[in-house]
């Protein structure tokens, strides 16, 4: 990125509402982010995330406490702005880290990858090597070009159910008419097909009485049904398995997960789903191999790491728990003193 990206925006208050009537001017360049009369260096920018197409939540790097600001982009493409923010800030962080390890005489420790979907730079230094990589900015997994499968970019963790699935934005539309009073409500839901189908089921029922909103409700419900039951991509059956796991039919879900891992080759997200489903249904011993394989295929997939730590704890595998914490530089509790 060489030229500045210009845009107009309004700040969001603590309740998520726009705090002014008039928009301010903003600009993003390799030197920093200008927001009206305020300027922030690139080093101050943390992760930026996009919500409902035009809202940006930007974390700021602060040594004291977690700080973030909210922006409503009124002119310009918010999605492009988020990608550019994350690409610039992550590259600057990686550069500073490399300079620090080189000064300490450990330059060979530095290792990074660039996400093909959002162009963020991911620091993999001091982590075990693996074929897949998780991007902490767009929350997607990516494989080497010679091992990547089609549709991989469509899948990430769903913030509603916590499973790895096809996460997409869907329009939620409600229309009502009561004699002389009428109105509508429209919103955007970003979720996997399983979670979206639940919401869309209620949307169909809510629009059934007044008809006008029904076509969109049926269309969105049909999209989810097709994605779950008739997916013909390389990930076909994944969201069906997630749906079965959500219903408590874990053994049936495991059949789908195992079938996918056999033909996908690299499937850190699928192994994670299998381990999560088993762990949530009190089958920690069975979950351990799936979660270990998830980390083996994608060593920086931290949702798998957290679940594996929990599984080791539940199984009483204290030596493996301590070894895993040490490998990832986590705090390891000292052994209890003998009485």
C-alpha positions as CSV (number, residue, x, y, z in Angstrom):
1,X,0.0,0.0,0.0
2,X,1.5,3.3,-1.1
3,X,-1.4,5.7,-1.5
4,X,-3.6,6.8,1.4
5,X,-7.1,5.5,1.7
6,X,-9.5,8.3,2.4
7,X,-13.0,7.9,3.9
8,X,-15.6,9.6,6.0
9,X,-16.8,8.3,9.3
10,X,-18.6,9.0,12.6
11,X,-17.3,7.9,16.0
12,X,-19.5,5.4,17.9
13,X,-20.3,6.0,21.5
14,X,-20.2,3.4,24.3
15,X,-23.6,2.2,23.4
16,X,-22.7,1.6,19.7
17,X,-24.6,4.7,18.4
18,X,-23.2,7.4,16.1
19,X,-22.2,10.3,18.3
20,X,-22.5,13.1,15.8
21,X,-24.7,14.3,13.0
22,X,-21.9,15.4,10.6
23,X,-19.2,12.9,9.4
24,X,-15.5,13.6,9.8
25,X,-12.7,13.0,7.3
26,X,-10.3,10.1,7.8
27,X,-7.3,8.7,6.0
28,X,-5.1,5.6,6.4
29,X,-1.5,5.5,5.1
30,X,1.7,3.5,5.9
31,X,2.5,6.4,8.3
32,X,-0.7,6.1,10.4
33,X,-4.4,6.6,10.8
34,X,-6.0,10.1,10.7
35,X,-9.4,10.4,12.4
36,X,-10.6,14.0,12.1
37,X,-8.3,16.0,14.3
38,X,-6.6,13.0,15.8
39,X,-3.7,11.0,14.4
40,X,-2.6,7.5,15.4
41,X,0.7,5.9,14.4
42,X,0.5,2.4,12.8
43,X,2.1,1.0,15.9
44,X,-0.9,2.0,18.0
45,X,-3.3,0.0,15.8
46,X,-4.4,-3.5,16.9
47,X,-6.9,-5.8,15.3
48,X,-9.7,-4.2,13.3
49,X,-13.0,-6.1,12.8
50,X,-16.0,-5.4,10.5
51,X,-19.6,-5.5,11.6
52,X,-22.8,-5.1,9.6
53,X,-20.8,-3.9,6.5
54,X,-20.0,-0.4,7.7
55,X,-19.1,-0.5,11.4
56,X,-15.5,-1.0,12.5
57,X,-14.3,-2.0,15.9
58,X,-10.6,-1.1,16.2
59,X,-8.5,-2.3,19.1
60,X,-5.6,0.0,20.2
61,X,-2.3,-1.2,21.5
62,X,-2.0,0.1,25.1
63,X,0.2,-1.1,27.9
64,X,-2.2,-0.1,30.5
65,X,-5.6,-1.5,29.6
66,X,-7.7,-2.8,26.7
67,X,-8.8,0.2,24.6
68,X,-10.9,0.2,21.5
69,X,-12.8,2.7,19.3
70,X,-15.8,2.3,17.1
71,X,-16.3,3.8,13.7
72,X,-19.3,4.1,11.4
73,X,-17.9,4.5,7.8
74,X,-20.3,6.7,5.9
75,X,-18.2,7.1,2.7
76,X,-15.8,4.5,1.4
77,X,-15.6,0.7,1.6
78,X,-15.3,-0.3,5.3
79,X,-14.2,-3.9,4.3
80,X,-11.3,-2.6,2.3
81,X,-10.3,-0.3,5.2
82,X,-10.3,-3.1,7.7
83,X,-8.1,-5.3,5.5
84,X,-5.7,-2.4,5.0
85,X,-5.6,-1.6,8.7
86,X,-4.8,-5.2,9.6
87,X,-2.3,-5.6,6.8
88,X,-0.3,-2.5,7.8
89,X,-0.5,-3.0,11.6
90,X,0.4,-6.7,11.5
91,X,3.3,-6.0,9.1
92,X,4.7,-3.3,11.4
93,X,4.4,-5.6,14.4
94,X,6.3,-8.3,12.6
95,X,9.0,-5.9,11.5
96,X,9.5,-4.7,15.1
97,X,9.6,-8.3,16.4
98,X,12.2,-9.3,13.8
99,X,14.4,-6.3,14.7
100,X,14.1,-7.2,18.3
101,X,15.2,-10.9,17.8
102,X,18.0,-9.9,15.5
103,X,19.3,-7.5,18.1
104,X,19.3,-10.3,20.6
105,X,21.2,-12.5,18.2
106,X,18.3,-14.9,17.6
107,X,17.3,-13.8,14.1
108,X,16.8,-17.4,13.0
109,X,13.8,-17.7,15.4
110,X,11.7,-15.3,13.3
111,X,9.2,-17.0,11.0
112,X,6.0,-15.5,9.5
113,X,3.2,-16.2,7.0
114,X,1.0,-13.8,5.0
115,X,-2.8,-14.6,4.9
116,X,-3.9,-14.9,1.3
117,X,-7.4,-13.7,2.2
118,X,-6.8,-10.5,4.1
119,X,-3.0,-10.0,3.6
120,X,-2.3,-9.8,7.3
121,X,1.2,-10.9,8.5
122,X,1.1,-13.7,11.0
123,X,4.0,-14.2,13.4
124,X,4.7,-17.9,13.7
125,X,8.0,-17.5,15.6
126,X,8.7,-20.1,18.4
127,X,5.6,-22.1,17.4
128,X,5.8,-25.7,16.1
129,X,5.9,-26.0,12.3
130,X,2.6,-27.1,10.6
131,X,1.2,-27.1,7.1
132,X,-1.9,-25.1,7.9
133,X,-1.9,-21.6,9.4
134,X,-4.6,-19.7,11.3
135,X,-5.1,-16.0,10.7
136,X,-6.0,-14.2,13.8
137,X,-7.3,-11.2,11.8
138,X,-9.9,-12.7,9.5
139,X,-10.2,-15.9,11.6
140,X,-9.6,-18.2,8.6
141,X,-7.4,-21.2,8.2
142,X,-5.3,-21.5,5.0
143,X,-3.2,-24.2,3.5
144,X,-0.2,-24.1,1.2
145,X,-1.2,-23.4,-2.4
146,X,-0.5,-27.0,-3.5
147,X,-2.7,-28.4,-0.7
148,X,-5.5,-25.8,-0.5
149,X,-9.0,-26.9,-1.4
150,X,-11.7,-24.8,-3.0
151,X,-14.1,-23.0,-0.7
152,X,-11.5,-22.9,2.2
153,X,-11.9,-19.1,2.4
154,X,-15.6,-19.5,3.2
155,X,-15.0,-21.3,6.5
156,X,-14.1,-20.0,10.0
157,X,-15.3,-20.1,13.6
158,X,-19.0,-19.1,14.1
159,X,-19.2,-16.6,17.0
160,X,-22.7,-18.0,17.9
161,X,-22.0,-21.7,18.2
162,X,-18.2,-21.9,18.3
163,X,-18.0,-24.5,15.5
164,X,-15.9,-24.2,12.4
165,X,-18.3,-23.7,9.5
166,X,-19.3,-21.7,6.5
167,X,-19.9,-18.2,8.0
168,X,-21.7,-15.8,5.8
169,X,-23.7,-12.5,6.1
170,X,-27.4,-13.0,5.7
171,X,-30.2,-10.4,5.6
172,X,-32.9,-10.6,8.4
173,X,-36.0,-8.8,7.3
174,X,-39.3,-8.4,9.2
175,X,-42.4,-6.6,8.0
176,X,-45.6,-5.8,10.1
177,X,-48.9,-4.1,9.3
178,X,-51.5,-3.3,11.9
179,X,-54.5,-1.4,10.4
180,X,-53.0,2.1,9.9
181,X,-49.6,1.3,11.4
182,X,-47.0,-0.5,9.3
183,X,-43.2,-0.8,9.3
184,X,-40.2,-3.1,8.8
185,X,-37.0,-4.1,10.5
186,X,-33.9,-5.2,8.6
187,X,-30.6,-6.4,10.0
188,X,-27.6,-8.5,9.0
189,X,-26.7,-11.8,10.7
190,X,-23.2,-13.2,10.2
191,X,-23.2,-16.8,11.2
192,X,-22.8,-20.4,10.0
193,X,-25.6,-22.1,8.2
194,X,-26.8,-24.0,11.2
195,X,-27.1,-21.0,13.4
196,X,-28.6,-18.9,10.6
197,X,-31.2,-21.6,9.9
198,X,-32.4,-21.4,13.5
199,X,-32.8,-17.6,13.2
200,X,-34.4,-17.9,9.8
201,X,-37.0,-20.4,11.1
202,X,-38.2,-17.7,13.5
203,X,-38.1,-15.1,10.7
204,X,-40.4,-17.3,8.5
205,X,-42.9,-17.6,11.4
206,X,-42.8,-13.9,12.2
207,X,-43.4,-12.9,8.5
208,X,-46.0,-15.5,7.9
209,X,-48.9,-13.3,9.0
210,X,-48.0,-10.3,6.9
211,X,-46.7,-12.1,3.7
212,X,-44.5,-9.2,2.4
213,X,-41.4,-10.3,4.3
214,X,-42.1,-14.0,3.6
215,X,-40.2,-14.4,0.3
216,X,-36.9,-13.2,1.7
217,X,-37.4,-15.3,4.8
218,X,-38.1,-18.5,2.8
219,X,-35.1,-17.7,0.5
220,X,-32.7,-17.3,3.4
221,X,-34.1,-20.5,5.1
222,X,-33.6,-22.3,1.8
223,X,-30.0,-21.1,1.5
224,X,-29.2,-22.6,4.9
225,X,-31.0,-25.9,4.1
226,X,-29.0,-26.2,0.9
227,X,-25.7,-25.5,2.6
228,X,-26.4,-28.1,5.3
229,X,-28.0,-30.9,3.4
230,X,-26.8,-30.5,-0.2
231,X,-23.3,-29.0,-0.1
232,X,-21.3,-30.3,-3.0
233,X,-18.0,-28.6,-2.1
234,X,-15.0,-30.3,-0.6
235,X,-16.4,-29.5,2.8
236,X,-19.7,-31.2,2.0
237,X,-21.2,-32.7,5.2
238,X,-19.3,-30.4,7.6
239,X,-22.3,-28.3,8.6
240,X,-24.5,-31.4,8.7
241,X,-22.1,-32.8,11.2
242,X,-22.2,-29.6,13.2
243,X,-25.9,-29.7,13.3
244,X,-25.9,-33.3,14.5
245,X,-23.4,-32.3,17.2
246,X,-25.6,-29.4,18.3
247,X,-28.5,-31.8,18.7
248,X,-26.4,-34.2,20.8
249,X,-26.0,-36.9,18.1
250,X,-22.3,-37.0,18.5
251,X,-21.6,-40.5,17.1
252,X,-23.4,-39.6,13.9
253,X,-21.5,-36.3,13.7
254,X,-18.2,-38.1,14.2
255,X,-18.9,-40.3,11.1
256,X,-19.2,-37.1,9.0
257,X,-16.1,-35.6,10.6
258,X,-14.0,-38.7,10.0
259,X,-15.1,-38.9,6.4
260,X,-14.1,-35.3,5.8
261,X,-10.7,-35.7,7.4
262,X,-9.9,-38.7,5.2
263,X,-10.3,-36.9,1.9
264,X,-9.4,-33.3,2.8
265,X,-5.8,-34.0,3.8
266,X,-5.4,-30.9,5.8
267,X,-8.4,-30.3,8.1
268,X,-7.4,-28.6,11.3
269,X,-10.9,-27.0,11.6
270,X,-12.7,-30.3,11.1
271,X,-10.5,-32.1,13.8
272,X,-11.3,-29.1,16.1
273,X,-15.0,-29.6,15.5
274,X,-14.8,-33.3,16.3
275,X,-12.8,-32.7,19.5
276,X,-15.2,-29.9,20.6
277,X,-18.3,-32.0,20.0
278,X,-16.8,-34.9,22.1
279,X,-15.5,-32.6,24.8
280,X,-18.8,-30.8,25.2
281,X,-20.5,-34.2,25.8
282,X,-18.2,-35.3,28.5
283,X,-16.0,-37.6,26.3
284,X,-12.7,-36.0,27.0
285,X,-10.5,-39.1,26.4
286,X,-12.0,-39.4,22.9
287,X,-11.6,-35.7,22.2
288,X,-7.8,-35.7,22.9
289,X,-6.6,-37.4,19.7
290,X,-8.8,-35.1,17.5
291,X,-7.6,-32.0,19.3
292,X,-3.9,-33.1,19.1
293,X,-4.3,-33.7,15.4
294,X,-5.9,-30.3,15.0
295,X,-2.9,-28.6,16.6
296,X,-0.5,-30.9,14.6
297,X,-2.0,-29.7,11.3
298,X,-2.4,-26.0,12.4
299,X,-0.1,-25.2,15.3
300,X,-1.3,-21.6,15.8
301,X,-5.0,-22.5,15.9
302,X,-5.5,-21.3,19.5
303,X,-9.1,-22.5,19.9
304,X,-7.8,-26.0,19.5
305,X,-5.0,-25.3,22.0
306,X,-7.5,-24.1,24.6
307,X,-9.7,-27.1,24.2
308,X,-6.8,-29.5,24.4
309,X,-5.6,-27.9,27.6
310,X,-9.1,-28.4,29.0
311,X,-9.2,-32.0,27.8
312,X,-5.8,-32.8,29.4
313,X,-7.1,-31.3,32.6
314,X,-10.3,-33.3,32.6
315,X,-8.4,-36.5,31.9
316,X,-5.8,-35.9,34.6
317,X,-3.0,-35.9,32.1
318,X,-0.9,-33.5,34.1
319,X,2.5,-34.2,32.4
320,X,1.1,-33.7,29.0
321,X,-0.7,-30.5,30.2
322,X,2.6,-29.1,31.6
323,X,4.4,-30.1,28.4
324,X,1.9,-28.4,26.2
325,X,2.0,-25.2,28.3
326,X,5.7,-25.2,28.1
327,X,5.7,-25.7,24.3
328,X,3.5,-22.6,23.8
329,X,5.2,-20.5,26.5
330,X,2.2,-20.5,28.8
331,X,2.6,-20.3,32.6
332,X,3.2,-23.6,34.1
333,X,2.2,-24.1,37.8
334,X,5.0,-25.4,40.0
335,X,4.6,-28.9,41.3
336,X,2.9,-29.2,44.6
337,X,5.2,-29.6,47.6
338,X,5.2,-33.0,49.2
339,X,3.6,-33.0,52.7
